Amino acid sequence: MATEISNDSDREVRDSPNTFHRSNKRSSWKIAKDLPTSFLYAAKGLGYAFVTQRNFRIHVCFALGAFGLGFLLGLNKTDLAIMALTATSVLVVELLNTAIESVVDLAIGKRFHPLAQIAKDCSAGAVLVASISSVLIAVLLLFPPLLKQLGI
């Protein structure tokens, strides 16, 4: 059953889900006045995801670990490029998942709605699919040279 919340608490949920968001008081409808400002906003989004999203940090760590192993095993440029595209796709989907969850929370506040649950579950499912694909690609690219290196 949905519960109603007052406008003040709704504004509080919408405007300040954490202290990171409160530091950025620009209006969301404004367009960046120049290219450097656009890059600044993008960097703020990446910073927000890294600081607040545990899974984003986990994906970054796994990507760095896979690349480190790839360099140690001497993977060719093509294999490293495939790993880069795969790891990047996981991070992009994770960023989109964070954005979708934030917009859903903004729209419904603390109330429950089945469509909100569907949106959040599907965006999380997209991250899961991208992550599984990334692991499979890493295994396909890293195991053969790793086994060769170990003499197996």
Kinemage of the C-alpha trace (Angstrom):
@kinemage 1
@onewidth
@group {chain A} dominant
@subgroup {mainchain}
@vectorlist {calphas} color= white
{ca met a 1} P 0.000 0.000 0.000
{ca ala a 2} L 1.400 3.399 -0.945
{ca thr a 3} L 1.944 5.893 1.805
{ca glu a 4} L 1.618 9.614 1.309
{ca ile a 5} L 4.404 11.923 2.308
{ca ser a 6} L 4.281 15.641 2.919
{ca asn a 7} L 5.606 18.128 0.389
{ca asp a 8} L 8.460 19.132 2.694
{ca ser a 9} L 9.737 15.578 3.122
{ca asp a 10} L 9.179 14.952 -0.596
{ca arg a 11} L 11.341 17.978 -1.410
{ca glu a 12} L 13.941 16.744 1.045
{ca val a 13} L 14.049 13.333 -0.662
{ca arg a 14} L 14.177 14.941 -4.093
{ca asp a 15} L 16.668 17.700 -3.336
{ca ser a 16} L 19.097 16.051 -0.948
{ca pro a 17} L 19.414 12.283 -1.123
{ca asn a 18} L 22.956 12.752 0.161
{ca thr a 19} L 25.482 15.473 0.841
{ca phe a 20} L 27.178 15.012 -2.542
{ca his a 21} L 24.013 16.151 -4.328
{ca arg a 22} L 23.525 19.165 -2.056
{ca ser a 23} L 26.868 20.626 -3.122
{ca asn a 24} L 25.544 21.012 -6.670
{ca lys a 25} L 22.812 23.662 -6.609
{ca arg a 26} L 22.520 24.317 -10.348
{ca ser a 27} L 19.106 23.946 -11.909
{ca ser a 28} L 18.727 20.646 -13.716
{ca trp a 29} L 17.064 22.272 -16.711
{ca lys a 30} L 19.943 24.609 -17.526
{ca ile a 31} L 22.174 23.823 -20.480
{ca ala a 32} L 25.946 24.090 -20.102
{ca lys a 33} L 27.136 27.410 -21.473
{ca asp a 34} L 30.309 25.981 -23.004
{ca leu a 35} L 32.193 22.750 -23.678
{ca pro a 36} L 34.385 22.850 -20.543
{ca thr a 37} L 31.266 23.222 -18.411
{ca ser a 38} L 29.743 20.192 -20.137
{ca phe a 39} L 32.839 18.177 -19.296
{ca leu a 40} L 32.663 19.440 -15.710
{ca tyr a 41} L 29.068 18.196 -15.397
{ca ala a 42} L 30.075 14.826 -16.854
{ca ala a 43} L 32.988 14.591 -14.418
{ca lys a 44} L 30.603 15.395 -11.558
{ca gly a 45} L 28.372 12.546 -12.709
{ca leu a 46} L 31.291 10.122 -12.780
{ca gly a 47} L 32.424 11.358 -9.374
{ca tyr a 48} L 28.930 10.969 -7.970
{ca ala a 49} L 28.712 7.402 -9.274
{ca phe a 50} L 32.132 6.503 -7.909
{ca val a 51} L 31.485 8.019 -4.480
{ca thr a 52} L 27.921 6.776 -3.981
{ca gln a 53} L 27.572 3.574 -6.002
{ca arg a 54} L 29.331 0.528 -4.552
{ca asn a 55} L 28.760 -1.541 -7.686
{ca phe a 56} L 30.325 1.144 -9.881
{ca arg a 57} L 33.477 0.997 -7.753
{ca ile a 58} L 33.464 -2.818 -7.942
{ca his a 59} L 33.185 -2.690 -11.747
{ca val a 60} L 36.059 -0.187 -11.949
{ca cys a 61} L 38.246 -2.428 -9.760
{ca phe a 62} L 37.486 -5.539 -11.822
{ca ala a 63} L 38.166 -3.646 -15.060
{ca leu a 64} L 41.514 -2.405 -13.758
{ca gly a 65} L 42.387 -5.908 -12.540
{ca ala a 66} L 41.500 -7.439 -15.910
{ca phe a 67} L 43.570 -4.849 -17.762
{ca gly a 68} L 46.496 -5.357 -15.412
{ca leu a 69} L 46.346 -9.090 -16.010
{ca gly a 70} L 45.970 -8.503 -19.741
{ca phe a 71} L 49.107 -6.370 -19.828
{ca leu a 72} L 51.037 -8.883 -17.728
{ca leu a 73} L 50.013 -11.696 -20.049
{ca gly a 74} L 50.950 -9.650 -23.109
{ca leu a 75} L 47.531 -9.545 -24.768
{ca asn a 76} L 47.553 -8.001 -28.208
{ca lys a 77} L 45.974 -4.634 -28.981
{ca thr a 78} L 42.822 -6.177 -30.384
{ca asp a 79} L 42.153 -8.226 -27.250
{ca leu a 80} L 42.864 -5.204 -25.037
{ca ala a 81} L 40.495 -3.105 -27.167
{ca ile a 82} L 37.758 -5.734 -26.802
{ca met a 83} L 38.293 -5.719 -23.040
{ca ala a 84} L 38.172 -1.903 -23.014
{ca leu a 85} L 34.889 -1.816 -24.916
{ca thr a 86} L 33.408 -4.509 -22.707
{ca ala a 87} L 34.457 -2.880 -19.441
{ca thr a 88} L 33.287 0.507 -20.676
{ca ser a 89} L 29.887 -0.890 -21.611
{ca val a 90} L 29.421 -2.189 -18.064
{ca leu a 91} L 30.326 1.211 -16.603
{ca val a 92} L 28.006 3.016 -19.030
{ca val a 93} L 25.100 0.726 -18.168
{ca glu a 94} L 25.838 1.201 -14.457
{ca leu a 95} L 25.733 4.986 -14.928
{ca leu a 96} L 22.421 4.702 -16.781
{ca asn a 97} L 21.087 2.459 -14.007
{ca thr a 98} L 22.030 5.103 -11.437
{ca ala a 99} L 20.350 7.813 -13.517
{ca ile a 100} L 17.163 5.759 -13.958
{ca glu a 101} L 16.980 4.961 -10.252
{ca ser a 102} L 17.481 8.630 -9.369
{ca val a 103} L 14.765 9.803 -11.759
{ca val a 104} L 12.345 7.167 -10.485
{ca asp a 105} L 13.053 8.207 -6.889
{ca leu a 106} L 12.568 11.854 -7.865
{ca ala a 107} L 9.238 11.075 -9.498
{ca ile a 108} L 7.677 8.909 -6.799
{ca gly a 109} L 9.550 9.800 -3.627
{ca lys a 110} L 9.141 7.200 -0.905
{ca arg a 111} L 5.932 5.763 -2.317
{ca phe a 112} L 5.750 2.336 -3.945
{ca his a 113} L 4.601 1.962 -7.524
{ca pro a 114} L 4.828 -1.271 -9.548
{ca leu a 115} L 6.049 0.590 -12.656
{ca ala a 116} L 8.843 2.165 -10.621
{ca gln a 117} L 9.872 -1.295 -9.471
{ca ile a 118} L 9.849 -2.538 -13.071
{ca ala a 119} L 12.031 0.381 -14.217
{ca lys a 120} L 14.538 -0.163 -11.417
{ca asp a 121} L 14.593 -3.954 -11.783
{ca cys a 122} L 15.039 -3.787 -15.559
{ca ser a 123} L 17.865 -1.277 -15.326
{ca ala a 124} L 19.571 -3.441 -12.703
{ca gly a 125} L 19.010 -6.442 -14.982
{ca ala a 126} L 20.746 -4.593 -17.812
{ca val a 127} L 23.787 -4.114 -15.572
{ca leu a 128} L 23.712 -7.810 -14.703
{ca val a 129} L 23.600 -8.855 -18.370
{ca ala a 130} L 26.467 -6.500 -19.250
{ca ser a 131} L 28.484 -7.765 -16.264
{ca ile a 132} L 28.005 -11.430 -17.152
{ca ser a 133} L 28.994 -10.706 -20.746
{ca ser a 134} L 32.066 -8.836 -19.530
{ca val a 135} L 33.155 -11.737 -17.328
{ca leu a 136} L 32.686 -14.221 -20.173
{ca ile a 137} L 34.738 -12.086 -22.539
{ca ala a 138} L 37.468 -11.632 -19.925
{ca val a 139} L 37.595 -15.396 -19.366
{ca leu a 140} L 37.798 -16.067 -23.116
{ca leu a 141} L 40.579 -13.531 -23.570
{ca leu a 142} L 42.583 -14.097 -20.385
{ca phe a 143} L 42.427 -17.840 -19.705
{ca pro a 144} L 44.285 -19.159 -22.765
{ca pro a 145} L 47.374 -16.955 -22.215
{ca leu a 146} L 47.139 -17.501 -18.454
{ca leu a 147} L 47.092 -21.285 -18.887
{ca lys a 148} L 49.983 -21.038 -21.347
{ca gln a 149} L 51.934 -18.900 -18.873
{ca leu a 150} L 51.322 -21.485 -16.123
{ca gly a 151} L 52.373 -24.300 -18.474
{ca ile a 152} L 49.020 -26.045 -18.381
